[in-house]
C-alpha cells in the first residue's frame, strides 16, 4: 500500500526541524517545592525529533532555531552537537540581566498516584522573537532536504513564529521536501498568545502546507477546531474516535496524506498502556499494545513521531513504520530526559515483538 508521499531519495539533510530549543529542569521524583538538586535536559518538541533521528536512527538532521550567547546557550548548543544534529541559528546577545533567554521548562517526574507537574519560564524567550526573513532557507536546504518538520508549541509562542513556520513550509515544499506538523496543543501557551480562536485560525494556515499530521483527538479538536465524538470511550486505547475524526480532517485539509498519533492509557504515573494508530492515504493501521514501566514520560510522543518518520523516510510499509514509531516511543519512556538513548537495532527488535529478556 502506497503512503501517498513523494519522498526524495537523497539530500544532504534527511530531516530538518524548526522550533524552540529549551532546557528542562528535572528534580526527578521530588516536587519543585522540596527540590534541592536538578538534572538539565536539552529539549524542544521539534528538536527532539531531529535528535532522535540522528542519534538512534543515524540520519543526517538539522534544527533551525534561536541561540543565545550566554552559558545556557553554550550548554544547549553542546547537546545539539552531541546528538549529531546540525544547528542553523539566529543568535541573540544576552544582556546579562533580562535576556533574551533560552526557555526553561520545569518538570518533575511524579510517581505512582502523583502525576508529573509541568510549568514554564518562557519570559523574554529568544525563540519567540524569530520571524519570517530571519533564515536563508536556500542555504539551509542547500544540497537537498527530504523532510521538514515543525510543531504547535513553536506556533503558539508568538505572532511571528507561526508566520515563520508557514514561510519554512513553503520553502521546504519548493525544495521538494515532505512536510510534517505535530499539533502538540498546549493550552497554557495558546492562552497567552490569543487563545483557542487564534490557535485554530493560525494552525489552519500552517496545515495548508502539510503532508503529515501528528496529533491526538484533543490536538485535532483544539488545534484544528474539529468537533470530537460524543460517545464515551471505554478505553483511551480504542482508536475508533480518532479514526472517526479523520474524515473531517481530510475534508478540511485534502492535501494531508498521513495522520498519526499515540494512544496512552495512564494507570499510574509509572504504568501506562501504550499504542499508536495511523491513517495513511485512506487506510488505517493500529499498533500492538505494550504495558510500559515508565521512568520519564516526557518526549514519548516525539519518540513515536521520530520512529514513524524514519520508517516512512526509509520506504518501509505504513504498518512497519507505525510499529517502529510505537517501539521507539515505548523505549524512550524508559530513559531519563527527552531525547533517545536507544539504538535502531533495539527499536527494530522491539517492533518485531522483542521481549525484555536480558541481552547477553
Phi, psi and omega per residue, in radians:
X1 nan 2.220 -3.136
X2 -1.257 2.583 3.092
X3 -1.549 -0.072 3.098
X4 1.365 -0.046 -3.110
X5 -1.683 2.423 3.108
X6 -1.767 1.494 -3.004
X7 -1.597 2.216 3.087
X8 -1.025 2.481 -3.125
X9 -1.309 -0.555 3.130
X10 -2.507 2.884 3.117
X11 3.115 2.670 3.123
X12 -1.038 -0.595 3.095
X13 -2.106 2.219 3.080
X14 -1.288 -0.548 -2.955
X15 -2.686 2.289 3.049
X16 -2.249 2.309 3.060
X17 -2.058 2.643 3.121
X18 -2.080 2.134 3.131
X19 3.112 -3.114 -3.117
X20 -1.525 2.305 2.939
X21 -1.473 2.385 3.136
X22 -2.336 2.843 2.964
X23 -2.028 2.309 -3.075
X24 -1.772 2.175 3.120
X25 -1.652 2.122 -2.942
X26 -2.250 1.862 3.102
X27 -1.507 0.254 3.138
X28 1.271 -2.350 -3.079
X29 -1.452 -0.102 3.142
X30 -1.452 2.261 3.064
X31 -1.179 2.696 -3.058
X32 -1.012 -0.598 -3.074
X33 -1.167 -0.180 3.091
X34 -2.179 0.142 -3.003
X35 -1.333 2.506 3.015
X36 -2.141 -0.361 -3.099
X37 -2.378 2.466 3.140
X38 -2.373 2.596 2.903
X39 -1.575 2.740 3.051
X40 -2.064 2.128 3.060
X41 -1.957 2.439 3.031
X42 -1.623 2.314 -2.936
X43 -2.611 -2.853 -3.064
X44 2.252 2.129 -3.021
X45 -0.854 -0.744 -3.083
X46 -1.289 -0.769 3.108
X47 -1.060 -0.710 -3.096
X48 -0.919 -0.718 -3.136
X49 -1.127 -0.766 3.125
X50 -1.107 -0.697 -3.128
X51 -1.167 -0.783 -3.140
X52 -1.104 -0.743 -3.105
X53 -1.186 -0.530 3.100
X54 -1.373 -0.874 -2.947
X55 -1.369 -0.783 -3.133
X56 -1.517 -0.807 -2.953
X57 -1.706 -0.019 2.970
X58 1.061 0.654 3.051
X59 -1.707 2.861 3.064
X60 -1.545 2.004 -3.049
X61 -2.277 2.801 3.093
X62 -2.428 2.771 3.031
X63 -2.243 2.345 3.100
X64 -1.840 2.091 -3.004
X65 -2.798 -3.120 3.026
X66 -1.612 2.518 3.038
X67 -2.236 2.568 -3.136
X68 -2.115 2.363 -3.078
X69 -1.492 1.384 3.003
X70 -2.733 3.015 -2.981
X71 -0.997 -0.614 3.121
X72 -1.138 -0.640 3.074
X73 -1.075 -0.739 3.128
X74 -1.121 -0.680 3.098
X75 -1.062 -0.800 -3.125
X76 -1.137 -0.821 -3.112
X77 -1.072 -0.630 3.125
X78 -1.134 -0.715 3.135
X79 -1.201 -0.641 3.097
X80 -1.055 -0.815 3.114
X81 -1.095 -0.730 -3.088
X82 -1.097 -0.538 3.107
X83 -1.447 -0.044 3.078
X84 1.478 0.341 -3.103
X85 -1.740 2.414 3.102
X86 -1.520 2.225 -3.119
X87 -1.638 2.301 2.977
X88 -2.021 1.831 -2.931
X89 -2.049 2.554 2.751
X90 -1.730 2.121 -3.036
X91 -1.686 2.333 3.095
X92 -1.926 2.504 3.071
X93 -1.507 2.306 3.079
X94 -1.489 2.372 -3.079
X95 -1.490 0.062 3.099
X96 1.492 -0.154 -3.095
X97 -2.285 -1.051 -3.006
X98 -1.833 -0.327 -3.099
X99 2.232 -2.668 0.030
X100 -1.102 2.763 -2.978
X101 -2.023 2.800 2.835
X102 -1.554 2.210 -2.993
X103 -1.034 2.574 3.019
X104 -1.877 2.329 3.015
X105 -1.955 2.171 3.131
X106 -1.763 2.145 -3.042
X107 -2.632 1.913 3.007
X108 -1.466 2.990 -3.052
X109 -1.670 -0.174 -3.028
X110 1.069 -3.085 3.042
X111 -2.973 2.377 3.059
X112 0.985 -2.086 -3.108
X113 -1.346 -0.175 -3.116
X114 -1.671 2.061 -3.088
X115 -1.292 2.711 2.993
X116 -1.119 2.630 3.091
X117 -2.089 2.272 -3.135
X118 -2.147 2.276 2.969
X119 -2.544 2.968 -2.949
X120 -2.218 2.747 2.706
X121 -2.163 1.700 -3.136
X122 -1.919 0.394 -3.140
X123 -1.114 2.288 3.114
X124 0.886 0.847 -3.108
X125 -1.371 2.260 -3.127
X126 -1.031 -0.753 -3.071
X127 -1.071 -0.531 3.141
X128 -1.188 -0.326 3.135
X129 -1.505 -0.134 3.139
X130 -1.136 2.507 -3.035
X131 -2.596 2.871 3.070
X132 -0.950 2.488 -3.124
X133 1.644 -0.189 -3.106
X134 -1.322 -0.363 -3.076
X135 -2.202 2.526 3.039
X136 -1.591 1.673 -3.050
X137 -1.104 -0.564 3.111
X138 -1.078 -0.637 3.114
X139 -1.253 -0.747 -3.141
X140 -1.060 -0.745 -3.041
X141 -1.615 0.120 -3.132
X142 -1.023 2.343 -3.116
X143 1.562 -0.104 3.050
X144 1.756 2.501 3.087
X145 -2.387 2.411 -3.043
X146 -1.715 -0.532 -3.031
X147 -2.578 2.408 3.123
X148 -2.237 2.365 -2.983
X149 -2.377 2.480 2.943
X150 -2.592 -3.030 -3.030
X151 -2.729 2.984 -3.030
X152 -1.217 -0.416 3.110
X153 -1.163 -0.837 3.124
X154 -1.131 -0.678 -3.135
X155 -1.073 -0.531 -3.052
X156 -1.431 -0.189 -2.967
X157 -1.204 -0.641 -3.110
X158 -2.868 2.997 3.062
X159 -1.019 -0.677 -2.986
X160 -1.425 -0.461 -3.110
X161 -1.164 -0.686 3.125
X162 -1.093 -0.699 3.130
X163 -1.152 -0.615 3.113
X164 -1.144 -0.666 3.098
X165 -1.069 -0.804 3.134
X166 -1.027 -0.791 3.121
X167 -1.043 -0.813 -3.131
X168 -1.100 -0.739 3.132
X169 -1.071 -0.787 -3.122
X170 -1.112 -0.740 3.120
X171 -1.134 -0.694 3.141
X172 -1.144 -0.754 3.096
X173 -1.017 -0.805 -3.137
X174 -1.075 -0.514 3.133
X175 -1.485 0.011 3.076
X176 1.548 0.265 -3.103
X177 -1.521 2.638 2.884
X178 -1.323 2.528 -3.127
X179 -2.063 2.486 3.083
X180 -2.353 2.726 -3.121
X181 -2.521 2.210 3.064
X182 -1.689 1.967 -3.042
X183 -1.017 -0.646 2.991
X184 0.605 0.999 -3.038
X185 -1.230 2.141 3.112
X186 -2.124 1.836 -3.053
X187 -0.969 -0.734 -3.098
X188 -1.057 -0.661 -3.102
X189 -1.289 -0.773 -3.139
X190 -1.171 -0.556 -3.103
X191 -1.001 -0.633 -3.106
X192 -1.568 -0.064 -3.139
X193 -2.204 0.581 2.995
X194 2.093 -0.070 3.044
X195 1.323 -3.052 -3.022
X196 -1.141 -0.577 3.127
X197 -1.041 -0.842 3.127
X198 -1.175 -0.612 3.141
X199 -1.004 -0.879 -3.083
X200 -1.093 -0.780 -3.114
X201 -1.130 -0.742 -3.095
X202 -1.210 -0.838 -3.091
X203 -1.100 -0.643 3.138
X204 -1.030 -0.710 -3.124
X205 -1.219 -0.551 3.087
X206 -1.240 -0.816 -3.002
X207 -1.163 -0.371 3.025
X208 -0.920 -0.471 -3.057
X209 -1.809 0.234 -2.935
X210 -1.951 2.407 3.065
X211 -1.648 -0.655 -3.004
X212 -2.190 2.144 -3.138
X213 -1.941 2.358 3.009
X214 -2.032 2.277 3.113
X215 3.003 2.528 3.133
X216 -1.525 -3.050 -3.091
X217 -1.011 -0.760 -3.132
X218 -1.112 -0.706 3.097
X219 -1.051 -0.766 -3.118
X220 -1.154 -0.703 -3.137
X221 -1.165 -0.900 -2.998
X222 -1.499 -0.572 -3.142
X223 -1.390 -0.671 -3.092
X224 -1.815 -0.139 3.140
X225 1.236 0.559 3.139
X226 -1.674 2.208 -3.141
X227 -1.087 2.442 -3.106
X228 -1.487 3.113 3.114
X229 -1.294 2.558 3.072
X230 -1.471 -0.402 -3.051
X231 -1.124 2.434 3.050
X232 -1.439 2.094 -3.093
X233 -1.341 2.481 3.090
X234 -1.294 -0.497 -3.068
X235 -2.580 2.537 3.057
X236 -1.200 -0.221 -3.129
X237 -1.602 -0.001 3.131
X238 -1.452 2.007 -3.049
X239 -1.392 -0.030 -3.010
X240 -0.989 -0.817 -3.093
X241 -1.116 -0.702 3.127
X242 -1.088 -0.874 -3.135
X243 -1.106 -0.561 3.119
X244 -1.108 -0.437 -3.131
X245 -1.527 -0.307 -3.017
X246 -1.076 -0.719 3.136
X247 -0.945 -0.742 -3.128
X248 -1.181 -0.683 3.113
X249 -1.050 -0.837 -3.040
X250 -1.264 -0.572 3.045
X251 -1.098 -0.707 -3.115
X252 -1.295 -0.625 -3.071
X253 -2.300 1.343 -2.994
X254 -1.118 -0.292 -3.118
X255 -1.418 -0.174 3.132
X256 -1.239 2.201 -3.082
X257 -1.773 -0.418 -3.015
X258 -2.450 2.322 2.997
X259 -2.308 2.264 -3.073
X260 -2.505 2.695 3.083
X261 -2.756 2.888 2.999
X262 -1.601 2.704 3.014
X263 -2.084 2.247 -3.031
X264 -2.408 2.166 3.021
X265 -1.866 1.990 -3.089
X266 -1.608 1.906 3.125
X267 -1.469 -0.898 2.943
X268 -2.421 3.045 -3.136
X269 -0.961 -0.570 -3.052
X270 -1.854 0.103 -3.113
X271 -2.340 1.874 -3.130
X272 -2.172 2.542 2.851
X273 -1.639 2.399 -2.905
X274 -2.322 2.223 3.073
X275 -2.512 3.127 3.094
X276 -2.661 2.648 3.132
X277 -2.385 2.677 3.085
X278 -2.534 2.530 2.946
X279 -1.934 2.056 -3.062
X280 -2.207 1.903 3.037
X281 0.898 0.741 3.055
X282 1.692 -0.191 3.138
X283 -1.920 2.613 3.130
X284 -1.932 2.548 -3.097
X285 -2.381 2.461 3.138
X286 -2.245 2.343 -3.138
X287 -1.380 2.976 2.879
X288 -1.133 3.024 3.047
X289 -1.940 2.372 3.090
X290 -2.059 2.546 3.004
X291 -1.658 2.070 -3.035
X292 -1.824 2.403 2.890
X293 -1.735 1.823 -2.914
X294 -1.565 2.257 2.974
X295 -1.575 -0.822 -3.074
X296 -2.614 1.915 -3.015
X297 -1.362 -0.292 -3.056
X298 -1.131 2.272 3.133
X299 1.658 -0.075 -3.135
X300 -1.072 -0.738 3.122
X301 -1.122 -0.713 3.081
X302 -1.163 -0.587 3.081
X303 -1.095 -0.732 3.071
X304 -1.069 -0.892 -3.093
X305 -1.001 -0.734 -3.115
X306 -1.058 -0.865 -3.114
X307 -1.140 -0.669 3.118
X308 -1.124 -0.813 3.103
X309 -1.080 -0.696 3.136
X310 -1.017 -0.806 3.120
X311 -1.037 -0.824 -3.120
X312 -1.131 -0.729 3.121
X313 -1.093 -0.566 -3.093
X314 -1.550 0.076 3.108
X315 1.345 0.310 3.071
X316 -1.229 2.816 3.086
X317 -1.159 2.756 3.077
X318 -0.957 -0.705 -3.118
X319 -1.113 -0.779 3.141
X320 -1.187 -0.691 3.118
X321 -1.063 -0.754 3.128
X322 -1.079 -0.740 -3.134
X323 -1.125 -0.689 3.120
X324 -1.120 -0.708 3.094
X325 -1.126 -0.810 3.132
X326 -1.044 -0.773 -3.102
X327 -1.176 -0.766 -3.110
X328 -1.194 -0.705 3.087
X329 -1.058 -0.720 3.115
X330 -1.080 -0.834 -3.135
X331 -1.098 -0.630 -3.067
X332 -1.093 -0.529 3.133
X333 -1.264 -0.144 3.119
X334 -1.628 0.007 3.116
X335 -1.983 2.550 2.945
X336 -1.192 2.710 3.106
X337 1.532 3.102 -2.944
X338 -1.781 -0.262 -3.087
X339 -2.014 2.927 -2.914
X340 -1.224 2.647 2.889
X341 -2.249 0.225 -3.115
X342 -1.552 2.859 2.971
X343 -1.886 2.743 -3.136
X344 -1.088 -0.528 3.103
X345 -1.135 -0.733 3.096
X346 -1.101 -0.721 -3.132
X347 -1.092 -0.811 -3.111
X348 -1.128 -0.664 3.126
X349 -1.119 -0.752 -3.135
X350 -1.203 -0.689 3.130
X351 -1.110 -0.524 3.115
X352 -1.364 -0.030 -3.111
X353 1.751 0.465 3.111
X354 -1.110 2.850 -3.116
X355 -2.060 3.124 3.128
X356 -1.588 0.353 3.085
X357 -1.139 2.584 -3.068
X358 -1.059 2.434 3.100
X359 -1.750 1.900 -3.082
X360 -1.734 nan nan
